[in-house]
Amino acid sequence: MTTAAPGLSTRMDDMREYQQFAQFYDALMGDGSSRSARILEAIDHFNVDATSLLELGCGTGSVLEGLASIPRLVGLDTSAQMLSAATAKVPSAELVLGDMTNVNLGTTFDVVACVFDTVNHLVNYESWESLFAGVARHLRPGGLFIFDLNTIGRLHQLVASPPWVHDFDGNTLIMDVRSDGDEVTLWDIRVFAPAGNGGFRLHQENIRELGVALDTVRTTLATDFHLLREEDDSGGPPSDESSRAYFVYQRLA
Ligand SMILES: C[S@@+](CC[C@H](N)C(=O)[O-])C[C@H]1O[C@@H](n2cnc3c(N)ncnc32)[C@H](O)[C@@H]1O
């Protein structure tokens, strides 16, 4: 079931991302099983009793689908199109149309997750701070905050790379990542899909991501959280040049 967070409609009108892209998202991004497995491994490793989990920016529900062993699952996203796919995929989850920088569900969870560079989608650092404050409000003491980030180095690398051209399901994707100033990147995503007349229909979407120095994030989180683990793709310590940084934090009592 999908519900809308109260007082949200005006704000949501400004959030137009993941409308066109939603219908192609799963075919392009694959399933979320590796992201779900990483979350389950952290819960197990740190021996946390997890009977409830909130995923911020849950998208099409690919991660929630792999977390079905957790009795209470809640997913929140700004894109009604993405949530529509999630409704079909994880009917047992409670899905909320809402903004993760301004979330007040009036309850706490054992785990809050925000994965697949979803945090980077907030394009000013004040929004990251609002997100982290919201996570602190929604986690019980001792609960886990599990998230990952695209690093500044990774985003610079994507800007320097040629556009990614990829054929899938009869469609063609062209994705070009460009600088949009001040560590903001603009992801120009175009999907050319076959149209009935033998031509193609263009589905275009612009998504932005912000890169932030990992030390800035660590400093902000130190107020309400204790760092349990941080690693890069190879399991080593992450840096601003790593391709991705994975974090597990624990809510302080
Ligand atoms: C890269 S997708 C990740 C989806 C999912 N977590 C996964 O791993 O497949 C990012 C998602 O974050 C959502 N999103 C972006 N900004 C958001 C915000 N301010 N509040 C809630 N969701 C947001 C997008 O609509 C999109 O579904």
Ligand as a Chemical Component Dictionary entry (heavy atoms), coordinates in Angstrom:
data_LIG
# 
_chem_comp.id                   LIG 
_chem_comp.type                 NON-POLYMER 
_chem_comp.pdbx_formal_charge   0 
_chem_comp.three_letter_code    LIG 
# 
loop_
_chem_comp_atom.comp_id 
_chem_comp_atom.atom_id 
_chem_comp_atom.alt_atom_id 
_chem_comp_atom.type_symbol 
_chem_comp_atom.charge 
_chem_comp_atom.model_Cartn_x 
_chem_comp_atom.model_Cartn_y 
_chem_comp_atom.model_Cartn_z 
_chem_comp_atom.pdbx_ordinal 
LIG C1  C1  C 0  19.521 5.260  -7.504 1  
LIG S1  S1  S 1  17.845 5.065  -7.005 2  
LIG C2  C2  C 0  18.039 3.803  -5.752 3  
LIG C3  C3  C 0  16.786 3.006  -5.507 4  
LIG C4  C4  C 0  16.952 1.840  -4.522 5  
LIG N1  N1  N 0  17.488 2.285  -3.257 6  
LIG C5  C5  C 0  17.853 0.746  -5.093 7  
LIG O1  O1  O 0  18.904 0.477  -4.503 8  
LIG O2  O2  O -1 17.484 0.168  -6.124 9  
LIG C6  C6  C 0  17.570 6.538  -6.067 10 
LIG C7  C7  C 0  16.145 6.683  -5.563 11 
LIG O3  O3  O 0  16.104 7.777  -4.640 12 
LIG C8  C8  C 0  14.905 8.492  -4.830 13 
LIG N2  N2  N 0  15.058 9.843  -4.276 14 
LIG C9  C9  C 0  15.832 10.861 -4.744 15 
LIG N3  N3  N 0  15.710 11.947 -3.951 16 
LIG C10 C10 C 0  14.861 11.599 -2.954 17 
LIG C11 C11 C 0  14.331 12.290 -1.826 18 
LIG N4  N4  N 0  14.650 13.559 -1.566 19 
LIG N5  N5  N 0  13.494 11.625 -1.005 20 
LIG C12 C12 C 0  13.135 10.335 -1.257 21 
LIG N6  N6  N 0  13.599 9.642  -2.324 22 
LIG C13 C13 C 0  14.447 10.262 -3.156 23 
LIG C14 C14 C 0  14.687 8.446  -6.324 24 
LIG O4  O4  O 0  13.343 8.708  -6.686 25 
LIG C15 C15 C 0  15.133 7.016  -6.652 26 
LIG O5  O5  O 0  14.056 6.127  -6.584 27 
# 
loop_
_chem_comp_bond.comp_id 
_chem_comp_bond.atom_id_1 
_chem_comp_bond.atom_id_2 
_chem_comp_bond.value_order 
_chem_comp_bond.pdbx_ordinal 
LIG C1  S1  SING 1  
LIG S1  C2  SING 2  
LIG S1  C6  SING 3  
LIG C2  C3  SING 4  
LIG C3  C4  SING 5  
LIG C4  N1  SING 6  
LIG C4  C5  SING 7  
LIG C5  O1  DOUB 8  
LIG C5  O2  SING 9  
LIG C6  C7  SING 10 
LIG C7  O3  SING 11 
LIG C7  C15 SING 12 
LIG O3  C8  SING 13 
LIG C8  N2  SING 14 
LIG C8  C14 SING 15 
LIG N2  C9  SING 16 
LIG N2  C13 SING 17 
LIG C9  N3  DOUB 18 
LIG N3  C10 SING 19 
LIG C10 C11 SING 20 
LIG C10 C13 DOUB 21 
LIG C11 N4  SING 22 
LIG C11 N5  DOUB 23 
LIG N5  C12 SING 24 
LIG C12 N6  DOUB 25 
LIG N6  C13 SING 26 
LIG C14 O4  SING 27 
LIG C14 C15 SING 28 
LIG C15 O5  SING 29 
# 
